[in-house]
């Protein structure tokens, strides 16, 4: 049916009107058939004579009485049955980004010291969720983290709970030639989330600007700001 409607719409305004009419008739075929039958009866003298026959009216009356009696008993019996009502979970904007934090050991003065980043998120949806980090791209100066394999970082959160997922690590030696300089960079990551036992239904994308400064010794400086935040439904 969809292919036929698309084909009709290729014929301009008339085709679009015909496609719309066909779609309405297909979606409401019971109403369409009822209206068509009523028009036919109204315009046909044979149909009018048939409806005016006493035996037809008696049969129709008996049919309607029995039908509505059955419907009434069915409704009364059904009201005695217990029902289980489940609320539909709403995941729209349910995963909230709370921060992008650098994580390093207490001593960051050695070449083999590691610097990684923690992505803080919290579940504000109406129920538990599963989230998966689909993509992570961190670039500082002319350095970049290794590509993250899709589906490696994931987690589960109860309603109102927060989690931190950690990126792969830079080595201090990666910035050996840039020590003492203020480095600018970007971070962009995508998280999909939804029901813990079903495919994800939302996609959260965060883009950040980063400033990092690694001195000869002592703690490093870091700052970040959000450039873009997009949360859309997965279609």
N, C-alpha and C positions, 0 to 999 in steps of 0.2 A: 504493500500500500504506500509506504513512504517513497519508494522509487517512482511509483505512478504519479504521486503528487508533485514530486520534484520535476518530473517530465512535463506535467501540465503547466507549472510555473515558468517554464522556459518560453511560453507563448505570450509573454507580455501581460497586459492588464486583464484581458479576457481569460487567459490561462490561469492567472492568480485567483480571479474570481471563481472560476470553475473548481480550482483546487480547494479553495475555502469552503465552497458549497458541499463538495464531496466529503471533506473532512468532517463538517458538521453533521451531515447525514450518517456517516459511518459511526461517529461517536454517540449519536442519539437516534439509533435506527428504530427503536421502539416507538418513539414519538413520531418519527417520519412515517412509519408504516401506519400508525393510527390516524394521522392527518390525511394521508393518501386514501385510506379506506373511507374516512368520513366524507371527503370530497367526492369520491366515486359514488357513494350511496346518495349524496345530495343531488348529483347530476344524472343519476340513472333511474328511470321510471320503473324498470324491473326490480331494482333494489328497494325502491320505496314501497312497491306493492308487496314485496317479500317481507319487509319489516312490519307492515300493517296486518299481516296475517295473525289471527288469534293464537294458533298453535306455536308460532315462532315467539310471540311475546310471552306465552306461558313457559316455554322451554327456557327462554332467557331469564325470566324471573326466578324459576326454580334453581337454575345454575348459579345466579348471583347470591341467592339466599344460602345455598349450600356452601358456596365458596367463602363468604364472609363468616358463616358459622364456624367453618374449619379454621379460618384465620384467627377468630376470636379465641377458640379453645387452644390453639397453638400458642398464642401470646400468653394466655393465663398459665398454661403448663410451663412455658419457658421462664416465666417470672420466678418460679420456685427453684430454679437451678442456680447454683452458685457460679459466680463469674470471677475470673482473675483478670484484673486490669493492670497492664504494665505501661508505665510512662515511657515515651520515646525520648532518648537522651539527645540533648542539644549540644553539639560540639563547636558551634560557631564561636570563634575567638576564645576557645577554652584553654589554649596553651599560651601562657604569658612569658615573654622573655624578660629576665630579671638582671642579667649582667653577663659580661665577658671579662673574666678575670685571669691575669697571668699567675701561673703557679710555678714556683722555683724552690729549690732546696734552701736550707738555712745558709749555705755557703755557695755563692754563685761566682766565686773567683777562679774556679778551675776550668780548663778547656772542656772537660767532659761533663760539666754541670749542665743540667737540662732545664729548658724553659718551655712549658706547655700552657695551654689556655683552657680554662673551664667555662663551659656554656651553662648558665643557670636558667632553668625554666621551672614553671609552676603550673599545676593543673587547676584551673578555675572552672572547668566544665561541670556538668551535673552528675558525673559518675567517673569511675576509673578509666584510664586511657593507656594505650601503648603508643610510644613515640619512637621514631627511627630517624637518625641523622642521615639524610640522603646525600648531602653534598657539603663539603667544607673546603673553603679556599682562603688561606691566610698568607698574605704577602707583606713583608716588612723590608723596606728598601728594595734591594735586588735579590732578596732571599724569599723562598717560599717553602711551605710545608709540603711533604709528600702527599700525593693524591690519596684521599680517603676512600677505601673500598665501600661500595654501597651496601648498607644493611649491617655493617660491623658494629656501629654504635647504636644501641637501642635500650629502652628501659620501660618500666611500668610505674604508674603513679596512681595512688588513691586520690580521691577528691580532696583538693586543698593541699596536697603534698607537693614538695619541690625536689628536684634532682639536679645534679651537676654531671655533665658529660665532658670528658677530657679529650683534647686534640692530641695528635702525635706531637713529638717534642723537637724543638730546636736545640742544638748544642751551642754552648757559649763560643766554641771555636768557629761556628758559622759566622759570627759577627766579629771575628778577631781583627779584621782590617777596619772595622767601623766603630771600635770602642771609643767612647767619648763624643760621638756624634749623635745628634737628634735625628732619629729615623722615622719616616712616615710610611704608613702602609694602609692596607685595607683588609677586612675580613668579611666574608660572605658565606652564609650557610643556609641550608634548607632542611626543615624538619617536617615529616608527615606524621599525622597522628589520628587516632580514632578509637573505636571499641577494641578492647584487648584481644578479642577472639575473631575479629572481622577485619577486612581490608581497611586501610586508612581512608578517611573522608575529608581531611583538611590538610593544607600545605602552608606552613609558616616559613617565610623567607626574611632574613635579617641581613642588612648591609651596614657595616661599621667603618669608620675611619679610625686609624690607630697611630699613636705616637709612642715611640720607645726610645729610651736612652740608657745605654749600658756604660757605666763609668769604669775606670781602671780597677776600682775596688769599692766595696760597699753595695748598698741596695740600688737596684735599677729604678728608673722612672717609667711610668706607663700611664697612658690616658686613652680613652676611646669615647666616641660619640656615635649615635645612631644616625645613619644617612637615610635608611628606608626600612619600613616594616610592612610586609604584605601577608595577609592571612586570607586564603581563598579556598573554596570548595574544590575537591578533586572530581573532575567530570570524566 
